[in-house]
Amino acid sequence: EKRAVTKIGKDGYPDSIYINAAKIFQGLRAEKSSGKILLRYGDTSESPTVAFKDEQSRRVSYELAFKTLKYQDLLEEMLVDSKVYPCYSIPDELTSLLVVMLYDLQDRKFQNRKIFAEEELVAEVQEIGDYLYSYETKLAAALARCRIKHDALSIEYFVPETILKQEQRTSALPICFWINTFKISLEDVIRDLEMKGFTKVESVSDFDHYTYAVDQHCQDVLVFPSSLKEELLNLDLFADCKLLLQ
């Protein structure tokens, strides 16, 4: 029986994803000099423990954390400008969760998120979600003011130059998947991909969208164009851990 990957993100995330993304963001966020500190993030002396339900949960948590990291300056400015921060009912230890959930809220155009079936609700996530929703009009106005102030057509303007260059380099690189030979053979993977419209080519120089190549030095590694990443991660081959993202 094949298991489909649950598509999440456009309607929000399960509470556990926000918690994990906040812990990751807390460890990665940019430390600022005393004169530029807008938000207090609590004690960061110890690395937080992060527990993931499965591989997809891990991937989505890291993606949300890194997206928040890209826009840290903008999100902090929005919170202060809208008077949403400081909030004395929210301890400093939850500031990272506040920032992560704000990124997701603006990414969803300030629309309500759905509650996922069989989701285990987390009190802190529910509290901060309700708090942000109560200020959604002020937060949207703060975002508009930030964009006007910086003459920005979109929030992409606020991505630091160093991160923008890294993303441009990364987007040009092909992506690799290991074949989990404990579960499936190379021949069966090729058969499955061909049924889904993929065409095998000899090398990456022959890539043309729905194409892939077998690594020349390692026969259980497949290489794909980077533009196909999201589609590949939603294949049942990936959901069933028959293909593993390198």
Secondary structure, DSSP 8 states (H G I E B T S, - for coil): --------BTTB--HHHHHHHHHHHHHHS----GGG--S-----SS------SSHHHHHHHHHHHHHHHHTHHHHHHHHHHTT----TTS-GGGHHHHHHHHHHHHHTTT------TT----HHHHHHHHHHHHTHHHHHHHHHHHHHHTT-SSGGGGS-HHHHHHHHHHHTS-EEEEE-TTT--HHHHHHHHHHTT-EE-SSGGG--SSEEEE-SS-TTEEEE-GGGHHHHHTSHHHHTTSEEE-
